[in-house]
Every structure is written in C-alpha cells, then in structure tokens.
Amino acid sequence: MDNYRAVANLIREKEYVVAFTGSGISVDSGIPTFRGGQGLWDKYDPMEYAHIDAFRRNPEKVWNMLREMAGVIFAAKPSPAHVALGELEKKGYLKAIITQNVDGLHQTAGNSNVIEYHGNHRRLVCVGCSTKIDFTQAEARMLPYPVCERCLSPLKPDVVFFGEPIPMLDMVRANEEAKKCKVMLIMGTSGVVYPAADVPYLAHSSGAKIVEINMDDTPFASSISDFFFKENASDVLPKILEQVGS
C-alpha cells in the first residue's frame, strides 16, 4: 500500500499526468493482445493480413480477419483500468492519454483527450479518396468487403497497417504531451513497438516521473521507471485512484 500511496501523492503534487497505454489494458475487456499467448498474430500472419500491400492485393481475404477483430471490439466494455483513467481525468489530474490501442475504449470510459497513435478500429477510411465514416455492424456485414460510396474503392479500418506511417499530427501531439507531463503512467505495453515506445523515454528525459504497471518486465522497467508494479492495471489503478481521493 505504501507504493500506491506514494504514487497517489505524486499525482496530487505534480497535477499534470499523461497515460501511455497498450493492448494489455484491454485484455480484461475481452480483447486479446497482438503478441504472446492467444495473441492475434499467433492466428494470423501480420504480413499476410495486416500489411497495407496485402490489403491492396486482396481486401476480401484481409476482411475475413477484420470482421473477426471488429466483432471482438464491438462487444468489448471498458476494463476497471479504463474506468479509473476516466475518473482520473474527471478529478483534473489526467490531461491526455497516448494509446497504441485501436479499440476506442478510452473514449467509452470518459476520456476526452485521447491521442491514438495507431488509429481507431471504430472508423473506416477509403484507400482511394481518404473519406472516413463510422464503422458499424452494417459495414461489417457487407460482402465481399465494404466500399466507398464516393469512389467505390475498398474501405479499411482507420488504423495504421504495417507499411503505413504513423499519422504525423498524432505523433506531434504525443511528443508535446510527453514533454509537458510531470507524471507518465505506463500500462499494458511491451515497450518494443516503435516509434510509439520512444514516447516514455521522451517524458523521462523531459523530467517526468515514470510509473509503470505491467504484467511482464519491459525495457522501461529496467531503465526509466521510478515505480514498477508487476501486476494487472485493472487491479492497481483503482487502488491508486482510491488513494488520490477527491
């Protein structure tokens, strides 16, 4: 409990908190991680199903995976960790979330300033004219795949496929928040996917205290983390929130 209290005191004292999240935070929401046991890439070869060239060659094949992924995301509800982050924003401490996730659960949990480093699976974008629309069950049912009403090109989820660049605006916003924050909460990320993994190092080099909550050891834990909870974020974060108080 001493570390929970210490982190809570840090949050109250520093006041400008930014969270950096990865897929591990959504496991309790029923969304498997991309790597590790039961990971999506254990079932689907990412170069065959998640590379933009593969999509352009055979969108029908790739959409077989995307429908499965969409079904999981549409059914998911925010985890206790998501809810705690929403409450931390309401209390005025959490200023932004930088997430590698594409499930939109931070917004569902009440967070308003969410920087989506890898996009959002709840939107579709046209590969021809870049038109964007909401991704609903109706589009998921379209066979062989949904197409753009404007130019009839295939639609894909508005997420960063392998072979695509990170959206520049999101990268700039993430770097700005990393430089401004006084405390960075890291949770649910392996710390090995770049360039996103650069963000906590930028926060650390700018003077932020680093609080990490991860089930496994990461490069952050051995290099920059001031506090490391080797536990589930859905267990730890509500306890820290309780210590923060009102």
C-alpha positions in Angstrom: 0.0 0.0 0.0 3.0 2.3 0.6 3.7 2.5 -3.2 0.1 3.1 -4.0 0.1 6.0 -1.6 3.4 7.3 -2.9 2.2 7.3 -6.5 -1.1 8.9 -5.4 0.8 11.7 -3.6 2.9 12.1 -6.7 -0.2 12.6 -8.9 -1.7 15.1 -6.5 1.6 17.0 -6.2 2.5 17.1 -9.9 -1.0 17.5 -11.3 -0.1 17.0 -14.9 -0.5 13.3 -15.7 -0.3 11.6 -19.1 -1.1 7.9 -19.6 0.7 5.7 -22.2 -1.3 2.6 -22.8 -1.0 -0.6 -24.9 -3.1 -3.7 -25.6 -2.6 -5.2 -22.2 -5.1 -2.7 -20.6 -7.9 -4.1 -22.8 -7.3 -7.8 -22.1 -9.8 -7.5 -19.2 -12.3 -6.1 -21.7 -12.1 -9.3 -23.7 -9.7 -8.1 -26.4 -6.6 -10.4 -26.8 -3.2 -8.8 -27.2 -1.4 -8.9 -30.5 1.6 -10.7 -29.1 2.1 -13.6 -26.7 -0.2 -16.5 -25.9 -3.6 -16.1 -27.6 -2.3 -13.1 -29.5 -3.8 -12.1 -32.8 -0.6 -12.7 -34.6 -0.4 -16.3 -33.4 -3.5 -16.8 -35.5 -2.9 -14.5 -38.4 0.4 -13.8 -40.1 0.7 -10.0 -39.9 2.5 -9.7 -43.2 -0.3 -11.7 -44.8 -3.2 -9.9 -43.1 -2.1 -6.6 -41.6 0.3 -5.1 -44.2 -1.1 -2.4 -46.4 0.2 -4.1 -49.5 -1.6 -7.3 -48.6 -4.8 -5.3 -48.2 -4.4 -3.6 -51.6 -3.7 -7.0 -53.2 -6.6 -8.9 -51.6 -9.0 -6.8 -49.5 -11.5 -9.7 -49.4 -9.0 -12.0 -47.6 -7.9 -9.4 -45.1 -11.5 -8.5 -44.3 -12.0 -12.1 -43.0 -9.7 -11.1 -40.2 -11.0 -7.6 -39.8 -14.6 -8.8 -39.3 -13.4 -11.1 -36.5 -11.5 -8.3 -34.9 -14.4 -5.9 -35.3 -16.8 -8.4 -33.6 -14.5 -8.6 -30.6 -14.1 -4.8 -30.4 -17.8 -4.0 -30.8 -18.6 -6.4 -27.9 -15.9 -5.0 -25.5 -16.6 -2.9 -22.5 -14.1 -0.7 -20.6 -12.0 -2.5 -18.1 -11.5 -1.3 -14.5 -8.3 0.3 -15.6 -10.1 2.2 -18.4 -12.7 3.4 -15.9 -10.0 4.5 -13.4 -8.3 6.6 -16.1 -11.7 8.2 -16.9 -12.1 9.1 -13.2 -8.6 10.4 -13.0 -9.5 12.9 -15.8 -12.7 13.9 -14.0 -10.6 14.7 -11.0 -8.5 17.0 -13.1 -5.1 15.2 -12.9 -5.0 13.2 -16.2 -4.6 15.6 -19.1 -4.1 13.2 -22.0 -3.9 9.5 -23.0 -1.4 8.4 -25.6 -2.6 4.9 -26.7 -1.3 2.3 -29.1 -4.8 0.7 -28.9 -7.3 0.9 -31.7 -10.4 -0.2 -29.7 -11.8 3.2 -28.7 -12.4 2.1 -25.1 -10.7 5.1 -23.5 -13.3 7.4 -25.1 -16.1 5.0 -24.0 -14.7 5.2 -20.4 -15.0 9.0 -20.5 -11.5 10.2 -21.6 -11.7 13.2 -23.9 -8.1 13.9 -25.0 -7.0 10.6 -26.5 -4.1 10.5 -28.9 -4.5 7.4 -31.0 -1.0 6.5 -32.2 -2.2 3.6 -34.3 -5.7 4.8 -35.3 -9.2 3.7 -34.3 -10.9 0.5 -35.5 -14.3 2.1 -35.0 -13.8 4.2 -38.1 -13.3 3.2 -41.7 -11.2 5.1 -44.3 -11.3 4.8 -48.1 -7.9 3.7 -49.6 -8.8 5.7 -52.7 -10.1 9.1 -51.6 -9.5 9.0 -47.8 -13.1 9.6 -46.9 -13.8 8.5 -43.4 -17.0 7.1 -41.9 -18.1 5.3 -38.7 -17.5 1.6 -38.7 -20.8 -0.1 -37.8 -22.2 -3.6 -37.9 -23.8 -2.8 -41.2 -20.4 -2.2 -42.9 -19.0 -5.3 -41.2 -21.7 -7.4 -42.9 -21.0 -6.1 -46.4 -19.6 -8.7 -48.8 -17.1 -9.2 -50.1 -16.0 -6.0 -48.2 -17.3 -2.5 -47.7 -16.7 0.0 -50.4 -16.6 3.8 -50.5 -19.9 5.4 -51.7 -17.9 8.2 -53.4 -15.3 6.3 -55.4 -16.1 2.6 -54.9 -12.6 1.9 -53.6 -12.3 -0.6 -50.7 -12.7 0.7 -47.1 -10.4 -0.3 -44.4 -10.4 0.4 -40.6 -8.8 3.7 -39.9 -5.8 2.0 -38.2 -2.1 2.0 -39.1 -1.4 -1.2 -41.0 2.2 -2.4 -41.3 3.9 -0.5 -44.1 1.9 2.7 -43.3 3.3 5.8 -41.5 2.1 6.9 -38.1 -0.2 10.0 -38.6 2.1 13.0 -38.2 -0.3 15.1 -36.2 -0.8 12.3 -33.7 3.0 11.8 -33.3 3.5 15.6 -32.8 0.7 15.7 -30.2 2.1 12.7 -28.4 5.5 14.2 -28.2 4.2 17.5 -27.0 2.3 15.8 -24.2 5.3 13.7 -23.3 7.4 16.9 -22.9 4.7 18.6 -20.8 3.7 15.9 -18.4 5.1 15.7 -14.8 4.0 12.1 -14.3 3.6 9.4 -17.0 1.6 6.3 -16.3 2.7 3.3 -18.5 0.4 0.3 -18.6 -0.3 -2.7 -20.8 2.5 -2.2 -23.3 5.5 -4.4 -24.2 7.6 -1.3 -24.9 9.1 -2.8 -28.0 6.9 -1.3 -30.8 8.5 1.8 -32.3 8.2 4.7 -32.8 5.5 4.7 -30.0 7.9 3.2 -27.5 10.0 6.4 -27.8 7.3 8.4 -26.0 8.0 7.4 -22.4 11.8 8.0 -22.9 10.9 11.5 -24.1 8.8 12.1 -21.0 11.6 10.8 -18.8 14.2 13.0 -20.5 11.9 16.0 -20.0 11.8 15.4 -16.2 8.6 13.4 -15.7 8.3 10.7 -13.1 7.5 7.3 -14.7 5.0 5.0 -13.1 4.7 1.6 -14.8 2.1 -1.1 -14.4 2.7 -4.2 -16.4 2.4 -7.9 -16.0 5.8 -8.5 -17.6 9.2 -6.9 -17.5 9.7 -4.3 -20.1 12.7 -2.2 -21.3 11.1 0.7 -19.4 11.2 -1.2 -16.1 15.0 -1.6 -16.2 15.8 1.8 -17.5 13.4 4.7 -16.7 10.6 3.5 -14.4 10.6 5.2 -10.9 7.8 2.9 -9.8 7.1 -0.6 -11.3 4.0 -2.6 -10.3 4.3 -6.1 -11.8 0.6 -6.5 -11.7 -2.6 -6.1 -13.6 -3.5 -2.4 -14.3 -7.2 -3.2 -13.5 -6.1 -4.2 -10.0 -3.5 -1.5 -9.4 -5.0 1.7 -10.9 -8.3 1.6 -8.9 -6.2 1.3 -5.7 -4.1 4.3 -6.7 -7.2 6.3 -7.6 -8.7 5.5 -4.1 -5.6 6.9 -2.5 -5.7 10.0 -4.7 -9.1 10.8 -3.2 -11.3 13.7 -4.3 
